[in-house]
Amino acid sequence: MSDQFVGIDVGGTKIAVATLQAGELSESTLHHTELASQEALVAQLIEVIEEARTPDTKAVGIGVPSLIEFATGRIRSSVNIPLKDLPLRELLTERAELPVYVENDASCAALAEAFDDGHMAVPHLVMFTIGTGVGGGMVLNGRLYRGATGAASEVGHTIIGLDLEKGAPAHSGVFPQAGSLELLASGTALDKLAVEAAQEDPNSFLGRRLTRDGGVTGHDVVDGAREGDEASVRCLRILGERLGIGIANAITMFDPLEVVIGGGVSAAGELLLGPAREVAWKYAVPGAGALCKIRLARHGPRAGVLGAALIAAQEYAEETGQVMEEAVEGR
């Protein structure tokens, strides 16, 4: 049998587990995330590894919503899960008696989007994941870019709109920061736009939803935009144009082959991507991104677990002197 790699995508509510073997990703199994304590979650991860592994398993990749020192696999801090200042890679490798690699979940998704049919298809890629917040990952020269300490790709905290005419304003110390992509272009920002639009026009689709349900969210905006509601379309245009500034910065800085948009808000499709693409090309420096394509993510909610398995295959191949594609395909 060919080599097998286990991918685990840890979220604030669920854990998805799948295996990658001979270039094929298995169906995912889902588990409710154990949030009672750090120890309980680590124990759960050991359990799901044991359930998924077979005699052909060579390595395990885990994607977590955390800031990570990749070389050691230490969790520095996390969002929505109780892991902090923890040598997770060391703990899991020791207990599972298998190589375990730990990576940020958005970076896992970026690696998945760079692969197609078992091959590295896009060696230069920047991904934005637009959900409750804004995350992202970068693949440069066919490898995930992590920076000097593993903190790279925090694209949601880049600043896209701040009045600096009189110098930088005093920093509140609160995140997301004023003017940041996460504050202005996240699902939370879309929720805020929805409420404002509903209050401004009680007769609009959003206004009627607000009256009926007592509240409106970004999900209502997408529903309304699909029905042609003008206020809903305007909300998505505003969000898309804000995102477009972030995309323009990525194109200017990295000259990628692709910029990929994923996350829950990407369900709006071209209603979001159209305005984002238009603004991005207006603001990117002329000449940068000449080969760049701006597209929606193709792997959807499976990107995280696929990327985690690919992390395992990539790192295992490097440590054993294999070509990654050969490890993925089991050759």
N, C-alpha and C positions, 0 to 999 in steps of 0.2 A: 504494500500500500504506500501511497505518497505521504509526504509530511503534512501534518495538520497544525493549524494555528488557531488558538482560541481568542476571540475578540469580546471584550466586555465594555459596555457603555453605561456608566453610572450617572444617573440623573437624580434630581431632588425627590422624585416620586417613584421612579422605576429603574430597574437594572435590566438591560437587554444583553443577552448572551448568544453568540453564534460561532460557528467554526468555519474556517477557510481551508479547503482541501482541493487539490487539483484545479485551482482557479475558481472553484464554486463556493459561494457563501451559503451556508445552511439557513433554514428558517430560524428566526430568533425565538428564544424562550424569554419570558418576562417574569420578573420578580419585583415585588414591592420593596422599595429601598428601606433598609433598616436604619432609622435615624435616631434611635434611642441613645446611642453613645458611639464613640470612636471604636471601642472594642467590639461592639455588636456588629458594626458595619464591616470591620476587618474579618470577623468570623464568618459573616455572610459571604464575603468575597471568596474565602477559602472554600466554602460549601459549593458555590456555583462553579468554581474551577474544577472541583472534584467531580461534579455532575457532568461537566462538558468534556473533560479530557478522555482520551483513548490512548492505547499503546503507541499510536502514531503522533501524538501531540509533542511538538518540539518546543513551543514557547507560547506565552500568553501576553496579550496586549490589553491594557486597561485605560480607558478614557475617562477622565474625571473633570468636573468643573472647578479646577484648582490651578493655583500657581505652583509650578513644579521645578525642581532642580533635576533636569532629565538625566544627567550623568549618574546621579545617585538614586534617583527615583524618590527623593524626599518631597513630601507635600509641605509647602510653606504656608499656604492658606487656601481656603475653599469657600465656595458660594453654595449655599443650600444643602450641604452635607457636612457631617461633624468630623472632618479630617483637618488637622492642623499640626504643623511641626512634627511630622510623622515619617519615618523611613519606610514608606509603604512597599517599595520594591524589595528591600532587604527582607522585610517581614514575610511577604508573600512568597518570594523565591525560596526562603528557608522552609516554610511550612508546606508549600506545594511540591518542593523538590523539582521545580521546573524554572527555567528562565522567565521572569516576569518583567515587563517594561511598562512604565507608567507615563502617560502623556495627557496634556490638556485636551478636553473633549472637542473643542472647536478645531484644534490642530489636527486631530484624528479625522474630522469631517473634511478638512482641506486636503489631506493626503488621499482620502477616498475619491474626492472629486478629480484629483490629478491622475488617477488610474482609470483605465477603461479596458474591460475584457482581459484583466490580468496583466496589463502592461502600463508602464509609465507613459501616459499619452500627453501630459502637459507639464513639462519640467519647470515652468515658471508660472505660478498661479497665486492669486490672492483671493481669500474667501471672507465674506462678511456673513455672519449668521444673525438675522434680525428676529429676535424673540422678545421676551420680557425686557431683556437688555440687548446689548450688541456685543457679539464676540467675533472671533475670526482666527485665521491661520494663514501661513504663507509657506509655499513650496518654492524654493529657489534652487536652481541647478539640480532638480530631482530629489532634493532632500528638504525635510521640514526645517524652516529657519526658526531657531529658538533664542538667539541672542547670547550674550555672554553669561547670563545667569539663569536662562530659561524663561525670562519674563517677556520675551518678544511677542508680537502679534496681539497685544491688548488694544486692538483697533477701536474698540468702543470708547476708550478714554482719550483718543486723539481729539484735538480741539478744531471744530469746523466753523464756529461762529462766536466771536468775542470782540467787543469793542476795545481796541488797544490804542485809541487816539491819544489818551493821556497816560499811557503805560498800562501795565497789567493791574487789574483791580485786586483788592485784597482777597486772598484765597480763604474760603470758608472752612476748608478741611473736610468738607462733605463730598462724597462720591455718590452718583455721577456728578462730575464737575459742571459748572456753568459753561455753556458753549460746546460741550462735548457731543460726540456722535451718539453716545448712549442716551444722553438727556434729550437730544433733539430728534433722533431718528429710530428709536426703539419701538417695540410694541406698546410700552407704557406711554411713550409720546403720542402714539396714534390714539390710545384711549383718551388722552387729554384733548386732542384735536376733535375727537368724536363728541365729547361732552360739550365743548365750546360751540361746535356747529349745531348740535341739537338745541342748545339754549338760544342760539341766535335765530333759528328758523324752526319754530314748533311745528310747522306744516310739512317740513321735509321728512324724508324716510327716517332719518335719525331722530328728528323731533317726535315723530309718532312712536318710535321704539322707546324713547325716553319716557313718554307719557304712559305707554303700555306696561313697560317692565321696571320703571323706576331707575333705570340706568342704561348706559350704552358703552360699548367697548369697540376695540379695533375689529373684532369679528363682525359687528353690525356694520361697520364701515365697508368691509369687503362685500357683505351681502348687498348693501345698498348700491355700491358702485357697480356691481354686476347687473343690477336692475336699472342702471342709468341714472340713479339719484345724483343730482348735481353737487350737493353738499358732500356726499361721500366721495365722489370722484375728486373733489377739491382737496379733501383731507389726504387722500393717497398721493395726489400730486405734490402737496407740500412736503409730505414725508419723503417721497421719492426724490424731490429736488435736494433736500437736505442730505440724503444718502448719496446723491450724485456728487456733492462736494467731497465726501469721504472717498468715493471711488476715484475722482480726479486726482486727489492727493496720492492714492496708491499707484495710479498709472504713472504719474510724474516721478514718483520716487523709485519704483521698481520695474517699470516697463514690462509688465507681465504679458504672457500670451493670453491669459484669461483672468477675468474678475468674475467670481461666482457668488451669487446671492442665495443664501439658504435661510433656514429658520422658519418659524410659524408664519410670520408676516409675509414671507415670500409666496404664500398661497394666493396673494392678490395678483400674481403673475405680471403681465404687461401693464396693468393699471398702476403698479408700483415701478416696474423696471423701465417702462417707457420714459417717464419724467427723469428717472435717475440717469439713464443712458444719455439723454439729451443734455442735461446739465454737466455730466462728467466730461463729455467731449468739448463743451464750451470752455471749461476751466482747466482741463489738462494742458500742459505746455505743448505747443505745436511740435510735432515730430515724435513725441513719446507715445507709446501704445499703438504704433503703426500696424502692428500685427495682433493687437489685442481684441478679444471678443468678450463682451459683457453678457452673461447668461445666468439663468436660474440653475440652481443645483439639480442634478439628475438623480441623486440617490435618496432624496427625501429623508425620512426618519431613520433609514438604514445606514446613512453615511457614517454615523458615529461608531457603530459596531463593526462595520467594514473597515473603517480606518484604524480601529484598535487592532484588528487582526493583521492588517497590513503593517502596522508598527512592529508587531511581533515578528512577522516574516522579514521585514527589512533589517531589523537589528540582529536577528538570528543569522541571516545570510551574511551580514558583515562580519560577525564574530566567527563564522565558520568558513569564510572565504568563498562563499557562493555568490552568484549573480541573483539579485532579488527576484527577478521574473522567473528564474528557474525554481527558486524556493516556493514561490506562490503557486506555480503550476505543477510542482511536484516532480520536476525533471531531474 
